[in-house]
Amino acid sequence: MTDALLPHRLAEIRDEFLELPEPDRLQLLLEYSYELPPIPAEYEGHPELCERVVECQSPVYIVVDVDADGIVAMHATAPPEAPTTRGFASILAQGLTGLTAGEVLAVPGDYPQTLGLTRVVSPLRISGMTGMLLRAQRQVRAKSA
């Protein structure tokens, strides 16, 4: 993946993980799980307005808004008892929100594999984050068409 395609915030998050020794990366992911932004009130209690990420073992729901200027806001819910999944959702929500639709669509699909977590979390968890990213991109495509 080339940094030219990666938005600044996502590159910063990736670099933050890669600067740490491998055992400490899981702790950073846990810290991100505490920082998952709350879902807006209009989606609270309405999972039917969100898309279930079936690639995740835990019940994760996402919804992406694209405003009139093409600016994206990603929202996600993930249970507190699933901190790895919640951490991945938080990384994407923080990394994609504020980008243009074009920037979101340009994020390489292998971004989750570049965080240096492939040896500290299961491949299924990485697959879940990849599923979140691809579903967010699909929603952006649909809402900005």
C-alpha positions as CSV (number, residue, x, y, z in Angstrom):
1,M,0.0,0.0,0.0
2,T,1.3,3.4,-0.9
3,D,0.9,6.3,1.6
4,A,-0.3,8.4,-1.3
5,L,-3.6,6.6,-1.2
6,L,-3.8,6.6,2.6
7,P,-5.5,9.6,4.3
8,H,-3.3,11.3,6.9
9,R,-5.3,10.2,10.0
10,L,-5.3,6.5,8.9
11,A,-1.6,6.7,8.2
12,E,-1.0,8.2,11.7
13,I,-3.0,5.4,13.3
14,R,-1.1,2.8,11.4
15,D,2.3,4.4,12.3
16,E,1.2,4.6,16.0
17,F,0.8,0.8,16.0
18,L,3.9,0.1,14.0
19,E,6.1,2.2,16.4
20,L,5.2,-0.1,19.3
21,P,6.7,-3.5,20.0
22,E,4.3,-6.2,18.9
23,P,3.2,-7.2,22.4
24,D,2.2,-3.6,23.2
25,R,0.0,-3.2,20.0
26,L,-2.9,-5.2,21.6
27,Q,-2.9,-2.7,24.5
28,L,-3.2,0.2,22.0
29,L,-6.0,-1.6,20.3
30,L,-7.7,-1.8,23.7
31,E,-7.2,1.9,24.2
32,Y,-8.9,2.6,20.9
33,S,-11.9,0.4,22.0
34,Y,-12.5,2.9,24.8
35,E,-12.5,5.8,22.3
36,L,-15.3,4.5,20.0
37,P,-17.4,7.6,19.4
38,P,-21.0,7.3,20.5
39,I,-23.5,6.6,17.8
40,P,-25.8,9.6,17.0
41,A,-29.1,9.8,18.8
42,E,-31.1,9.2,15.6
43,Y,-29.5,5.7,15.3
44,E,-29.5,4.8,19.0
45,G,-31.9,1.9,19.6
46,H,-32.5,1.5,15.8
47,P,-30.2,-1.3,14.6
48,E,-32.5,-1.6,11.5
49,L,-31.0,1.7,10.3
50,C,-27.5,0.3,10.5
51,E,-25.8,-2.6,8.7
52,R,-24.7,-5.6,10.6
53,V,-21.1,-6.6,9.9
54,V,-21.5,-10.3,9.5
55,E,-17.8,-10.9,9.2
56,C,-17.5,-10.0,12.9
57,Q,-18.3,-12.6,15.5
58,S,-19.6,-9.9,17.8
59,P,-22.7,-7.9,16.9
60,V,-21.2,-4.9,15.2
61,Y,-23.4,-2.4,13.3
62,I,-22.2,0.4,11.1
63,V,-23.8,3.3,9.3
64,V,-22.1,5.9,7.2
65,D,-23.5,9.3,6.5
66,V,-22.4,11.4,3.5
67,D,-23.4,15.1,3.7
68,A,-24.2,17.4,0.8
69,D,-20.5,18.4,0.5
70,G,-19.5,14.7,0.2
71,I,-18.0,14.6,3.7
72,V,-18.2,11.2,5.4
73,A,-19.1,10.3,9.0
74,M,-18.8,6.7,10.0
75,H,-20.7,5.5,13.1
76,A,-20.4,2.0,14.7
77,T,-21.6,0.1,17.7
78,A,-19.8,-2.8,19.2
79,P,-20.3,-4.4,22.6
80,P,-17.9,-3.5,25.4
81,E,-17.2,-7.2,26.0
82,A,-15.7,-7.4,22.5
83,P,-12.8,-5.0,22.9
84,T,-10.8,-6.1,19.9
85,T,-13.7,-5.6,17.5
86,R,-14.7,-2.4,19.3
87,G,-11.1,-1.2,18.8
88,F,-11.2,-1.9,15.1
89,A,-14.5,-0.1,14.8
90,S,-13.1,2.9,16.6
91,I,-10.1,3.1,14.4
92,L,-12.3,3.2,11.3
93,A,-14.8,5.6,12.8
94,Q,-12.1,8.0,13.8
95,G,-10.0,7.4,10.6
96,L,-12.8,7.7,8.0
97,T,-15.0,10.5,9.6
98,G,-14.2,13.8,8.1
99,L,-12.8,12.5,4.8
100,T,-14.4,13.1,1.5
101,A,-16.3,10.2,-0.2
102,G,-13.4,9.9,-2.7
103,E,-10.8,9.6,0.0
104,V,-12.8,6.9,1.8
105,L,-13.2,5.0,-1.5
106,A,-9.5,5.2,-2.1
107,V,-8.5,3.6,1.2
108,P,-6.9,0.3,0.2
109,G,-8.8,-2.8,1.3
110,D,-5.7,-4.2,3.0
111,Y,-5.5,-1.4,5.5
112,P,-6.3,-3.7,8.4
113,Q,-3.4,-5.9,7.6
114,T,-1.0,-3.0,7.7
115,L,-1.5,-2.3,11.4
116,G,1.0,-4.9,12.6
117,L,-1.6,-6.9,14.4
118,T,-1.7,-10.0,12.3
119,R,0.3,-12.0,14.8
120,V,-1.4,-10.7,18.0
121,V,-5.1,-11.1,17.0
122,S,-6.8,-13.9,15.1
123,P,-7.2,-13.8,11.3
124,L,-10.9,-13.8,11.9
125,R,-10.7,-10.5,13.8
126,I,-8.6,-8.9,11.0
127,S,-11.3,-10.2,8.6
128,G,-13.9,-8.5,10.7
129,M,-12.1,-5.1,10.4
130,T,-11.7,-5.6,6.6
131,G,-15.5,-6.4,6.5
132,M,-16.2,-3.1,8.3
133,L,-14.0,-1.1,5.9
134,L,-15.5,-2.7,2.8
135,R,-19.1,-2.2,4.0
136,A,-18.3,1.4,4.9
137,Q,-17.0,2.0,1.4
138,R,-20.0,0.3,-0.2
139,Q,-22.3,2.6,1.9
140,V,-20.3,5.6,0.8
141,R,-20.6,4.6,-2.8
142,A,-24.3,4.1,-2.5
143,K,-24.9,7.4,-0.6
144,S,-22.7,9.5,-2.8
145,A,-24.0,8.3,-6.2
